[in-house]
């Protein structure tokens, strides 16, 4: 088995259906399995799966176990040499998987591969390539400075703005909505950390893969559509709270005592930012750049 595609679904039946159709087309020339883990959807996703895609492996959770644990359920039964973590609100091109496998086979040091992502309007999504959230990087991101100096290596380290979206490069962090991993790397470092319920687990896994001696690569030769946040609704106070809680977990796990200032910064910013977000809730343009 060359590839295992793992999709965690929560109440996005329409997107899941179209995602699966694109995935099936992309699997025509490779040996692959598709595993969908449903987190107690109430929109008929499971029934649609059973009727339209009986050949797809379905794990039907009776309660929402979170993004990380659901992915790990899929990994536990997967058989592929490569593992792709894929969001249900994505569309992949027909040659996507073949290109990724070819690149990974030619570059054995690569542990995980991300790709160019565009939204439903065809706009490039900067989270396709990211840097680790150091204190400096987080400050420039949260303050909005990074959105002013989008191409700056200094001020936009979060989205690695100095790297062209059209060039393949080694990066720090890949997006969990499309994370094409070598099984060897996942076996060595483990899959997603279940201490994260949602958000931050992709940063954590990227960090562990790189720390283990593998490379994380932004692969510009294939492009997917990501309808960005359909199952998570980023424009909400709950999103902000969960995201910053995830960053605090990351700092606790991976930063030494000499970097406690990073953790204090995240704690204080979480409270301040939530207040700011609540105040501007009716004016999304005021905060959208700093949460994407």
C-alpha positions as CSV (number, residue, x, y, z in Angstrom):
1,X,0.0,0.0,0.0
2,X,1.5,3.3,-1.1
3,X,-0.8,5.8,0.5
4,X,-3.3,6.2,3.3
5,X,-5.5,9.3,3.2
6,X,-7.1,10.2,6.5
7,X,-10.0,12.7,6.6
8,X,-11.6,13.8,9.8
9,X,-15.1,15.1,9.2
10,X,-17.5,17.1,11.3
11,X,-20.7,18.4,9.8
12,X,-19.5,19.3,6.4
13,X,-21.3,16.7,4.3
14,X,-21.3,18.8,1.1
15,X,-17.6,19.5,1.2
16,X,-16.7,15.9,2.2
17,X,-18.6,14.5,-0.8
18,X,-16.7,16.7,-3.2
19,X,-13.4,16.1,-1.5
20,X,-13.8,12.3,-1.7
21,X,-14.7,12.5,-5.4
22,X,-11.4,14.5,-6.0
23,X,-9.4,12.1,-3.9
24,X,-10.8,9.1,-5.7
25,X,-9.7,10.6,-9.1
26,X,-6.3,11.3,-7.6
27,X,-5.9,7.7,-6.5
28,X,-6.5,6.1,-9.9
29,X,-2.8,5.3,-10.6
30,X,-1.6,4.5,-7.1
31,X,-2.4,1.9,-4.5
32,X,-4.3,3.8,-1.8
33,X,-6.9,3.6,0.9
34,X,-9.2,6.3,2.1
35,X,-10.2,6.5,5.8
36,X,-12.8,8.9,7.0
37,X,-13.2,9.5,10.7
38,X,-16.5,11.2,11.5
39,X,-16.8,13.1,14.8
40,X,-20.5,12.6,15.5
41,X,-21.8,14.7,12.6
42,X,-25.5,15.5,12.7
43,X,-25.8,16.6,9.1
44,X,-26.2,13.2,7.4
45,X,-22.5,12.8,6.6
46,X,-22.3,9.2,7.8
47,X,-25.4,8.2,5.8
48,X,-24.1,9.9,2.7
49,X,-20.8,8.1,3.1
50,X,-22.5,4.7,3.5
51,X,-24.6,5.3,0.4
52,X,-22.2,7.0,-2.0
53,X,-18.8,5.7,-0.8
54,X,-19.2,2.2,0.6
55,X,-15.6,1.4,-0.4
56,X,-14.2,4.1,1.8
57,X,-13.2,3.0,5.3
58,X,-15.5,4.7,7.8
59,X,-14.9,5.2,11.6
60,X,-18.2,6.5,13.0
61,X,-17.4,8.1,16.4
62,X,-20.3,8.4,18.8
63,X,-18.9,11.6,20.3
64,X,-16.6,14.3,19.1
65,X,-13.1,13.2,20.1
66,X,-11.3,16.1,18.6
67,X,-9.1,16.6,15.5
68,X,-5.9,15.0,16.9
69,X,-7.5,11.8,18.4
70,X,-9.7,11.3,15.3
71,X,-6.7,11.4,13.0
72,X,-4.8,9.0,15.3
73,X,-7.7,6.6,15.0
74,X,-7.2,6.6,11.3
75,X,-3.4,6.2,11.5
76,X,-3.9,3.2,13.8
77,X,-5.6,1.2,11.1
78,X,-3.7,2.6,8.1
79,X,-1.4,0.6,6.0
80,X,0.2,3.0,3.6
81,X,3.9,3.8,3.2
82,X,2.8,7.4,3.2
83,X,0.1,9.0,5.4
84,X,-1.8,12.1,4.2
85,X,-3.8,14.1,6.8
86,X,-6.4,15.9,4.7
87,X,-9.3,18.2,5.6
88,X,-12.7,17.5,4.2
89,X,-13.1,21.0,2.8
90,X,-10.4,20.5,0.2
91,X,-10.2,19.6,-3.4
92,X,-7.1,17.9,-4.8
93,X,-6.0,17.7,-8.5
94,X,-5.7,14.3,-10.2
95,X,-1.9,14.3,-10.3
96,X,-1.4,15.5,-6.7
97,X,-0.6,12.3,-5.0
98,X,1.6,11.0,-7.7
99,X,3.7,14.2,-7.6
100,X,4.0,14.0,-3.8
101,X,5.0,10.4,-3.8
102,X,7.6,11.0,-6.6
103,X,9.1,13.9,-4.7
104,X,9.3,12.0,-1.4
105,X,10.9,9.0,-3.1
106,X,13.6,11.3,-4.6
107,X,14.1,13.1,-1.3
108,X,14.5,10.6,1.5
109,X,15.3,13.1,4.2
110,X,11.8,14.7,3.8
111,X,9.5,13.6,6.6
112,X,6.5,15.7,5.7
113,X,5.3,17.6,2.7
114,X,2.9,20.5,2.4
115,X,1.6,22.1,-0.8
116,X,0.4,25.3,-2.3
117,X,-3.1,26.1,-1.1
118,X,-5.7,28.5,-2.6
119,X,-9.1,29.4,-1.4
120,X,-12.4,29.2,-3.2
121,X,-11.7,32.4,-5.0
122,X,-8.3,31.3,-6.2
123,X,-6.3,33.4,-3.7
124,X,-3.1,31.9,-2.3
125,X,-3.4,30.9,1.4
126,X,-0.2,32.1,3.3
127,X,-0.6,29.4,5.9
128,X,0.7,27.0,3.2
129,X,4.2,27.7,4.6
130,X,4.9,28.9,8.2
131,X,7.7,29.4,10.7
132,X,7.7,28.3,14.3
133,X,5.8,30.7,16.6
134,X,8.7,32.2,18.6
135,X,8.1,35.3,20.8
136,X,9.2,37.7,18.1
137,X,7.3,35.9,15.3
138,X,4.1,35.7,17.4
139,X,4.3,39.4,18.4
140,X,4.6,40.6,14.7
141,X,1.8,38.3,13.8
142,X,-0.6,39.2,16.5
143,X,0.1,43.0,16.3
144,X,-0.7,43.0,12.6
145,X,2.8,44.1,11.6
146,X,3.3,40.9,9.5
147,X,0.3,41.8,7.4
148,X,1.8,45.2,6.6
149,X,5.3,43.8,5.6
150,X,4.1,40.6,4.0
151,X,7.4,39.9,2.1
152,X,9.7,40.6,5.0
153,X,11.9,37.9,6.5
154,X,12.1,39.8,9.7
155,X,8.5,40.9,10.2
156,X,6.6,38.1,8.5
157,X,8.4,35.0,9.9
158,X,5.0,33.4,10.7
159,X,4.1,33.0,7.0
160,X,7.7,33.0,5.7
161,X,6.8,35.9,3.5
162,X,10.3,36.1,2.0
163,X,9.8,32.7,0.3
164,X,8.0,32.7,-3.0
165,X,4.7,30.8,-3.1
166,X,5.9,29.4,-6.4
167,X,9.2,27.8,-5.2
168,X,9.7,24.6,-3.3
169,X,11.5,25.2,0.0
170,X,12.3,23.7,3.4
171,X,10.0,25.2,6.0
172,X,9.3,24.9,9.7
173,X,5.6,24.3,9.8
174,X,3.1,22.6,7.5
175,X,-0.7,23.0,7.6
176,X,-2.7,20.1,9.1
177,X,-5.3,20.4,6.4
178,X,-2.8,18.8,3.9
179,X,0.1,17.1,5.6
180,X,1.7,14.4,3.4
181,X,4.0,12.3,5.8
182,X,6.4,9.5,5.5
183,X,5.3,6.7,7.7
184,X,8.8,6.3,9.0
185,X,8.7,9.8,10.4
186,X,5.3,9.3,12.1
187,X,6.4,6.0,13.6
188,X,9.5,7.7,15.0
189,X,7.8,10.8,16.5
190,X,4.2,9.7,16.9
191,X,1.1,11.2,15.2
192,X,-0.8,14.2,16.5
193,X,-0.6,15.0,20.2
194,X,-4.0,14.5,21.7
195,X,-3.5,17.2,24.3
196,X,-4.6,19.5,21.5
197,X,-8.3,19.3,20.9
198,X,-8.2,21.6,17.8
199,X,-5.5,23.9,16.4
200,X,-1.8,23.7,17.1
201,X,-1.4,20.0,16.6
202,X,0.1,20.6,13.1
203,X,2.7,23.0,14.6
204,X,3.5,20.4,17.3
205,X,3.9,17.6,14.8
206,X,5.9,19.7,12.4
207,X,8.2,20.6,15.2
208,X,8.7,17.0,16.3
209,X,9.4,15.8,12.7
210,X,12.1,18.5,12.2
211,X,13.6,17.8,15.7
212,X,13.9,14.1,14.8
213,X,16.2,15.0,11.8
214,X,13.6,15.0,9.0
215,X,12.8,17.9,6.7
216,X,9.5,19.7,6.3
217,X,9.0,20.9,2.8
218,X,6.6,23.3,1.1
219,X,6.0,21.7,-2.3
220,X,5.0,24.3,-4.8
221,X,4.5,21.9,-7.7
222,X,0.9,20.9,-6.8
223,X,-2.0,23.1,-5.7
224,X,-5.1,22.2,-3.7
225,X,-8.3,24.2,-3.0
226,X,-9.0,24.7,0.7
227,X,-12.4,26.2,1.5
228,X,-10.7,27.3,4.8
229,X,-12.4,26.7,8.0
230,X,-15.8,25.4,6.9
231,X,-15.8,22.9,9.8
232,X,-14.3,25.2,12.4
233,X,-15.7,28.7,11.7
234,X,-12.6,30.8,12.3
235,X,-14.6,34.0,12.6
236,X,-15.6,33.3,16.2
237,X,-14.4,34.1,19.7
238,X,-14.2,30.4,20.4
239,X,-11.7,30.0,17.6
240,X,-9.5,32.7,19.1
241,X,-9.7,31.1,22.5
242,X,-8.9,27.6,21.3
243,X,-6.0,28.8,19.1
244,X,-4.2,30.7,21.8
245,X,-4.8,27.9,24.3
246,X,-3.1,25.6,21.8
247,X,-0.1,27.9,21.5
248,X,0.2,27.9,25.3
249,X,0.3,24.1,25.3
250,X,2.9,24.2,22.6
251,X,5.1,26.6,24.6
252,X,4.8,24.4,27.7
253,X,5.8,21.3,25.8
254,X,8.7,22.6,23.8
255,X,10.2,25.7,25.2
256,X,12.9,25.5,28.0
257,X,12.8,27.4,31.3
258,X,15.0,30.1,29.7
259,X,12.1,30.9,27.4
260,X,9.4,31.3,30.0
261,X,8.9,34.8,28.7
262,X,7.3,33.3,25.6
263,X,4.8,31.4,27.7
264,X,4.0,34.6,29.8
265,X,3.6,36.5,26.5
266,X,1.1,34.0,25.2
267,X,-0.9,34.0,28.5
268,X,-1.2,37.7,28.6
269,X,-1.9,38.1,24.9
270,X,-4.6,35.4,25.0
271,X,-6.6,37.5,27.4
272,X,-5.9,40.8,25.7
273,X,-6.7,39.5,22.2
274,X,-9.9,37.9,23.3
275,X,-11.1,41.3,24.7
276,X,-10.1,43.0,21.5
277,X,-11.8,40.4,19.4
278,X,-15.1,40.6,21.4
279,X,-15.1,44.4,21.1
280,X,-14.7,44.2,17.3
281,X,-16.9,41.2,16.8
282,X,-19.2,43.1,14.4
283,X,-16.2,44.4,12.3
284,X,-14.3,41.3,11.1
285,X,-12.0,43.4,8.9
286,X,-10.5,44.8,12.1
287,X,-9.0,41.4,13.2
288,X,-9.1,39.0,10.2
289,X,-5.5,39.5,9.2
290,X,-4.3,38.6,12.6
291,X,-6.2,35.3,13.0
292,X,-5.7,33.8,9.5
